[in-house]
Amino acid sequence: MPTYQYDQPFRFVHRADVAFGKGRAAEIPDELADLDVEHPMIVTDPTLPEVGVTDPIVDALEDAGIEYYLYDEVEPNPRVSTVEDGAEIFNDEGCDGAIGVGGGSSMDTAKAISGLAKCGGDYIDYEGQGNFPTDPYPIITVPTTIGTGSEVTPFTVITDPNREEKIGVGDPKLIPNVALLDPTLLQSLPSKVAASTGMDCLTQSVMGYISTNSNPITDALNYRSVEMVSESLPAAVSKKDLDALMNMQIATTIDGMGFMNSGLGLVHSMSHPVSAHYDTPHGVTNGLILPAVLRYNRIAREDKYAELAEAMGVDARSMSTREASKRFVEEVEDLSQAVDLPEGLSELGVEEDFLPDLAEAAATRADTSRNKSTNPRVSTEEDILEIYRDAY
């Protein structure tokens, strides 16, 4: 990775403890004891208990005599009602900590439930940045996918169907106390989910690296994450190779630490309106929009694109910066094809005549504007519409 001279002030925030290892989920009683949690709520989706992914956690809790409440109501793109219902049950059951088990949806929901149960009110009351008045109940995250990075970030993104918007809440108080990374929990991960969440990880790492808010620490994290995704995602998807899945699990945690400080840029600004309206998978939507955004941004970050080409295994020593930057975009497209992502937004059911509405939302809504503010190239609504058409 190249060396830079940074002359801009920055702040890097990190709070979560990260515990990694095969079988680590069985140690969750010890983590709860350290946090003085006696009656946790497990927050997950309906599928994971059915296929046994939560069994190591449940067995460990029962063996330790720890009572728990299983809240397995989380859906993809979780709704505000899911959070608010969960917070009410949390308090009614006398829970004193949350364990988010699953992908970004479950971990975001667990963080939101913990904050709302402690502070009261409606989820919408905390929209924006830094609005929780006090710390939430303790939070442990156990990721079972290979994307999002939610296990270590201060963000929750919850869908409001009435507004057809994803409502972002960010607060350092929501950073989980502990992220437990157990690669054995990934063994039943469906290939399509691995591809979707893995491309989400790549998107966040790339956009964090080229962000206007990047710094030496985030660059080191995001660059390494890109390397690991490029090396491991194809085998994680096609072969369900445990070593590859393990590397991806670490990559997404590294990525979460990076992008929570650098920002995410235009891809997320554009993907949120799509998934809020069409209920599309977050990672797939990001992965389809990423190459189009990279083509748009390339003239503003050719040097960093050339570096990312090397991170993806390109020998760029004989290439000009421009050639290497173009090659990087091609490598991203090749990786997307290798993990069998759809070819465009049209395959997700997005209607072409609705693209102007999506562009307006991406350009004007508060949650999308925050992401867009760190994009390396300023974009108008018309620019965003053309990028949607490119990704269509």
N, C-alpha and C positions, 0 to 999 in steps of 0.2 A: 504493500500500500504506500503511495507517495507521501512525502512529508510536506506539510504546509506551514506557512506563517500565519497565525491567527492574531488579528489585532482588535477583534471585537469582544466586548464583555459578554459573558454567558453564565448561566446557572444550570447545573445538572442535578436533577432530583432522582433519588432512588431510595426506597425504604424496605421493600419486601425481602425477607429471607428466602433463599432458594435452596431447597433440599432435593438432590437428585440421586437416583439409584434404582436398580431393579428391585422390586418388592417394597419400595419406600412407602407405598400407601398403607401398608400394615402398621406403620409407626405413627399413624395419625392420633392415637390416644395420647402419646407423649407430647405431640404438638399442642393438642387441646389443653393438656395439663399445664404446659408452660404459659398458655394464654388464660388460664383460670376459667375455661369453658367447661361446663358440666352437662349442658343439654343442647347440643347443636341441632341446627336444621340442615339437612342435606338438600341442596338445590340442584336439580338435574332435569333431564327430559325423560319422557316415558319409556324410551327405547333402551337406555343404558341398564336399568334394573332388569328388564326383560331378558337381555342377552348376557347378563352376568358381569358387566364391566364394573358395577358398583360393589360387587360381592366382597372384594378384599377389604374395602372400607367398612362395609356393614359388618362383616365378620370380626374385624378388629375391634369395632365399637362394642359389639355384643360380648366378645370374649373379655373385654375390659369392664363389662357391666355398665357401660355408658348408655343412657337413654337418649334417643334421637327422634327427630321427626323427619320423615321422608316427604319432601315436596317435589314431586316429579311431574310438574305441570308446564315446564318450560317448552315453548315452541320455537321453531326457527324465526328469526326476527321477532323476539319476544315483545309482547304488548304491554302497555302501561297497566292494564288491568291485572296481568299476571304478577307484576311487581307489587301492586297495591294489595291484591288478595294475599300474596305471600307474606307481606309485612304484617297484615292483620292476623294471619294464622301464627306467624312467628311469635307475636306478643300473646295471643290467646293460649298458645301451648307453653309459654314460659321459656322459650329458647333464649340462649345467651351467646350464640355465635353461629356463623354461617359457613358451610362447606360447599363451595361451588364445584361440581363435578361435571365435566363435559367440555364442550367447545366454548366459543366466545359468548354464545347466547346464555348458557347456564352460568358462566362466571360473571358476566355483566349483571344478570338477574340477581345473583347472590350478593354482589356488591350493593346493588340498588336496594334490595330488601333489607340488608343490614343497616344501611344509612337511614332508610325510611322508617324502619321499626324503632330506631333509637330517637330520631328527631321529629317524627310525626308529619302530618300534612299529606299532600299529594305529591307524586313524583314530579309533576310539572313545576312545583314550587322551587325546585332546585336546578332548573334548566340553566345552562351556562357554566360558569367557572367559579369554584370556590364558595358555594352558597350553603354548605352544611355548617351549622353553628357549632357542632361538637363532633368528636370522633364517633364512628359507628360502632356496632358490636364487632368483636374480632372476626376476621375473615381468613379462611384458608381456601386456596384454589388448587384444584387437581385437574390439570388439562388432560383431555383424552383425544385431542386432535392435534394437528401440526401446523396451526396457524393462529392468528388473532393477537397473541401476546397479552391477552387480557389478564393472565395470571399475575402480572406484575405492574399493571398500569392503573392510573387513577380515574379511568373513564368507564362510563356505562352508556350504551346506545340502545334506546328502547323505542319501539314504534308506537306512535299515536295514530290509530286508524281514522279517527275523526278529522285530524289535520292532514292525514296522508304524509306524515313526516316522521323521520327518525329524530328523536329528542336526545340530544347529547348533554350529559352531565359530567363535568370534570372537577375533581377535588382531590388534592393530595391525601386527604383523610380517607379516601376510598382505596388507596393502595393496599392490597392484601397484606396481612401480617406475614403469611408464609405461603409460598408456592411449592407444592409437592410434585416433583416430576418423576413419575414412575413409568418407564418405557414399556413395561409389560402390559399396561392398560391399553396400549395402542394396537395390540395384536389382532383385534377384531375390527379395526378401523376399515370401513368400506373404501375401495379404491377411489370412488367418485368424491368421497368426503376428503380423502387424503389429497387428491388433486386440487380441490376447491380451496381447502385451508392452506395448503402449501403455496398456492399462487397468491393467496392473501398475504402470507409471510413475505414472499418476494416483493409484492407491491409495496408493502410498508417499508421494507428495508431499502428498496431503490428510491422511493420518494423521500424517505428520511435522509438518505445520503445526498440527494440533490437539493434538499430544502434550503431556503434562504436563512433558516434558523439553525442550521447544522453547526456543530462545533467539534473540536478534536476528539472528544469522548464519543459523541454520537456517530461520528464518521468511522471510528474504529469498530464500534459495535455493528453498525449497519453494513459496512464492507464485509466483515467476517460472516455476517448472516447471509449475504448474497453468495459468498463462496460456498457455504454449507448447503444452501438450497440448490445451487447449481450442481453440486456434487451428489446430493443424496435424494432429491425429490423423485427423479424417474424410477429409481429402485424402490423407493418407499411406496410408490403408486402401483407399479407393475408387478413387483415381486413380493410386496409386503415384507421386505427385508428388515429384520429387527434392528440391525445396526444403522441402516438408513433412516428408519423411523426414529430411532434414538437421537441421531444427529439432527433431524428435523425438529424434534421436540426441544432440543437445546437451542437451535437456531431461532425458533420463534420467541423463546424467552429473551435471548439476546436482543432480538429485533424489538420486542416490547420495551425494553429499557432504552433503546435508541430512539424509537419514534415518539415515545411519550415526551421526550425532551426536544426533539427537532421539528415535530409536526409532520403532516402527511401530504399536503398539497392537493392538487386538482383531482386526482383519481377518486378519492373518497368524496369530494364535493359532488362529483358526478354520479357515483355509484349509489349514494344514499337515496336520492330521489327515485332511482330506478327500483331499488329493492323495497322502498316504502310503498310505492304504487303497485308494483307487480309481484311483490313478495318473492323476489328472486334470491338465490343463495348469494350471500355477501361476497365470499371469496371468488366465486365464478364471475360475478359482476365486475369485481375489481380486475380480475385477470383479463377479461375481454376489453376493458377500457384502457388498461395500462399501455399497450403498444401505441394506441392512438395518441394518448397524452405524451408519451415519450417522443413521438415524432414531432408533436407541437413544441415541446420544451427543448428539443435538442440544440437549437441555435444559441440558447441561453446557458447551456452547461456542457459544451462539447468536451471540455477537459475532464469533467467528472464522469461523463459517459465512457470516455476512453479508459479511465481507471476501472470502471465497472465491467467493461469488456474483459479486462485481465482477470477480474474476480470470477468471471464466468468461464475462465479457462482459455481465453483467446491469447495467442502469442502476437501481441501488437507491436513488437519491437521494430518491425519494418514498415509499420503503417503510420500515416499521418494521423494527427488528432482527429480530423474530420472522418477519415476512413474508419478509425477505431470506434468512433462514436456511432456511426451508422451500423457497424458490425454488432455493437452491443444491442441495439434495437432488434436486429435480426436474431440474436441469440435468445432474447426474451420471447420472441414469436416462436422460435423453434422449440423452446422448453414448453410453452403453452400447448403446442401441437403434440409434443411427446407424451404429455399427461392427458391428452384427449379432451381438452376443453372445447366447448362449442366454438364455432367459427365467428360468431357475431351476436350482437344483442337481439337480432331478429329471431335467432333460435331459442331465445328465452321467452318469446311471446311479446316482446316490446313492439309496439305499433309505430310505424314510421311517422304517421301524422301526429303522434304524441311527442315526438322529439323536441319541438319548440317549447312545450310545457315543461319538459324535463330541464331544458336549458335555462329557462326562466328560474326554475326552482334552484338549480345549481348555482346560478349567478346571484341570487337575491336572499335566500333564506339564511338565517343567523347561523345555523349549525354548519351549513356548507361554506359560508363566508369565512368562518374561522379556519377551516382546513385550507381553503383557497389562498389565504393570506400568506402562507409560507411557500407557495408555488414559485419556482424561479422565473416564470414569465407571466406577466399580468395578462389576464384574459377578460374579454367582454362576453356578453351573452351570445353575440353572433359567433365569436370564436368557439365557445363551448358547443354551440349547435353544430358547427362544422366537425368538431371532434366526435360528437355523438354519431354523426353521419359516417365518419371514418370507421368507427367501432361497430357500425350497424351490420 
